[in-house]
């Protein structure tokens, strides 16, 4: 093999290695899913359909999960003053893990008019996987506490998962926090929308590794070129 061909092979191998690492990056799939809630309230049964969005982002050895309602559910016959209503919910885990993740959020930051669908603030919690693999996150039971009463809203249409994450378990695995079964959860009360979905920091790390391999290959090719040119220049 000629010198020029060897240089081309080195550069191509480095580029392919970097591409392979990038292709191996963890994946995430999110979808807004309509959930038909049947609510048991102090004044009788009510029903409502709300699109549910679940997002996840890598956070340390776990994943920060945020659940959002795009429409209000249930209602109150009286006005609920600021801070009078506190929501929480469960998310069913499937795939490589099982159990439920509990997500919580802040009380209402403004008064809620009577006989008006209650808008639920974003709820969030931390999930720590016990096993590596694809884990699904599906809307579960919503609980609303207000004025000493409790309303529970249960999905009745067997909704599809709103989020699928390709997760990586921490060394040793294990579950902590308020999760039942697999994973772990703890509420934050932040109500903030997460800007990205999936284990992005893992993808960045893999991408950085791929770039490093590519630069190493290019550096090797440059060194061989200079060595060859030096050898030709010597009498």
Secondary structure, DSSP 8 states (H G I E B T S, - for coil): --HHHHHHHHHHHHHHHHHHHHHTS--EEE--EEEEEEEEETTEEEEEEEEEEEEEEEETTEEEEEEEESS-B---SS-B-TT-EEEEEEEEEEET--EEEEEE----SS-B-TTS-B----EEEEE--SS-EEEEEEEEEEEEEETTEEEEEEE-S----SEEEEE---TT----BT-EESS-B---------S--B-HHHHHHHHHHHHHHHHHHHHHHHHHHHHHHHHHH--
